[in-house]
Amino acid sequence: MKRKIRTLQAKIEQDPKLKEAIERMRPQKNIWGILGIVTFFFLPEIVVYFWQDELVLWAHRHSLIEPLSLQRMLYAQLEEMFASGVSWFNITLGVLFLVWLWRSK
């Protein structure tokens, strides 16, 4: 298994297209990179943490009164998403992006 990982890592290090794609994906080390990570990964979780009950109630009300069945279904899914609470996956991903941002060259 270690040998497979090493060979895969060697292929990745030698592939210029993959290096370029990873370089473009990496957040920039400036205020916009930091604000982008905070806005897309941390801010929604903070909002859900503080206003979870209101968001669940809002989505439930809309799932009951929407005239189209597709919209009712979407609001019901939104209600389930808000009811599940804070997404630790998003927070972990945001922290990993911040670490990648600060450890980059």
Buried (B, 14 or more C-beta within 10 A) or exposed (E): EEEEEEEEEEEEEEEEEEEEEEEEEBBEEEEEBBEBBBEEBBEBBEEBEEEBEEBBEBBBEBBEEBEEEEEBEBBBEBBEBBBEEBBEEBBEBBEEBBEBBEEEE
